[in-house]
Amino acid sequence: MAESKDTITVCVNIEMTTESLKMIVENAKEKAGRDEKGIYRIDTAQKVEEMVSRFLLEKDFEGYVRNRQ
């Protein structure tokens, strides 16, 4: 993200398709790889947070809520 924004973390429940969650988990596991015991050590909930946050910033959620009527 080219421009830095003043942000806060808000804990919420969101609704998404199961397919979206499956893809996030698969991609996170692929990127992290397995440890020496063959176990994936990745916080998939954190990956969901990162992806949703990035999407909201890139797709101008601020502009969306500003113009919502």
N, C-alpha and C positions, 0 to 999 in steps of 0.2 A: 504494500500500500504506500503510495507515494507521499500522501499527506498524513501528518500525525493528528489525531483527534483526541480530545479529552473524553475518556470513556470511564464507565463504572461497570462492575459485574453485578448482574441482576439474576437471581436464581428463580427460574420459572419452569413450568411444565409446558412442553410444546408437543404438538401432534405432528407426526410425520409418517410416511408410509413405512411398512416393514422392509420393503425393498431398499429404501434409502438407508435405513439403519444397517442392513446387511452389507451394503456396499461400503459404508464408512468403516465397519468392523473389518471387512476383508482387506481394504486398502491399508488400514492401520497395521494389521498383522503382517501384511506383505512388506510394508516399509520398515517395521521394527525387527522382523525376523525372530527366530527362536533362540533361546539361550542354550547353554551347554547341556541342559537336561531336556531340551526339546519343547520348552514351555514358552509361550508368548508372554512377555512382561510389558503390557501396554494398558494404559487407562483409556478404554474406549469411550467412556463418558466424557473425558477431557477432550478427546478428538471430536466428538459431536459438538461440544461447546466451541471449540476452535473453528470448526467448519461453519456452524450457524453464525457465529460472530463475524467471520470473514465475509460470508454471503451478505449479511445485513449491511456491512460497511461498503462493500463493492457495489451493491445494488441500490444504494442510497435510501436506506430505510428512513433516515432522518427527513429526506425530502418527501417521502411517502406519507409519513405521519403529519408533516407540516401542512400538506395539501389535502388531507383527508377531510371530507365533509359529510 
